[in-house]
Amino acid sequence: MATLKIQELPEQDRPREKLSRMGAGALSDSELIAILLRTGMVGANAIDVARQLLAEYRSLGGLARCTVQELAKIKGVGPAKAVQLAAAFGLASRLAGETLAKQSLDTPELVHALLGAEMRALSRESLRVILLDTKLQLMRTEEISHGSLNESIAHPREIFRPALIYAAFAIILVHNHPSGDPTPSDADHRLTRRLAEAATLLQIRFFDHIIIGSPDNGRRPYFSFREAGVI
């Protein structure tokens, strides 16, 4: 039996009409993606293509980690739809950031919600420092390095420089493991100890060091040195 086109579905089952009538919360992930895709391909409508994307990448998070170039190569997507998907994921990430900017970033879960999706999408390591005020609310985020992380680049003077410039009360260091495994390396442990010593001298609170990875078989997608009792 041939797959029905979206416009051939009963009106109550068409994603756009359903969203207008019931709101986004009533739609499945595949239906929301189908609205962005608009059209499908031969033998598959936009909802079918969206389902295939989610099945291939296992989750919205997995799909969001794709670059525009990777999305464009997927059958049924192409360059224009790839840009629209990337823009939607980017807006979702920024909205989450705006919401979290008004809260105290006092748990690794909140830090992961702020930066996790963006940093998981990176193919190379990025080292960032989150600057916090006395209420542990976000002042700004600064990228210290992007590429292969090594101990010479991740020197305490480079990490604490933004905190001194902007008079931050506290910092949280965040970096990603592109492998997806957030388990800290020996170098990560050494860096954390050095920063803790430097923070004491500078009288800047070193609140946490968080490594971003990917969820796998129930594994948490991040590691917190604070939770582990190292800080």
ZIDAZI-V114926 format. One record per run of one state. SS is the DSSP state (H for helix, E for strand, C for the rest). FROM is the first residue (numbers start at 0). LEN is the number of residues. Records with the same first field share a line. If there is no record, write none. Layout:
# ZIDAZI-V114926
SS=FROM-LEN / FROM-LEN
This chain:
# ZIDAZI-V114926
C=0-5 / 8-2 / 13-1 / 22-1 / 26-2 / 37-3 / 41-2 / 44-1 / 57-2 / 64-3 / 72-5 / 100-3 / 104-3 / 120-4 / 132-4 / 147-8 / 165-4 / 176-9 / 202-2 / 212-3 / 216-2 / 219-2 / 224-7
H=5-3 / 10-3 / 14-8 / 23-3 / 28-9 / 45-12 / 59-5 / 67-5 / 77-23 / 107-13 / 155-10 / 185-17
E=40-1 / 43-1 / 103-1 / 124-8 / 136-11 / 169-7 / 204-8 / 215-1 / 218-1 / 221-3
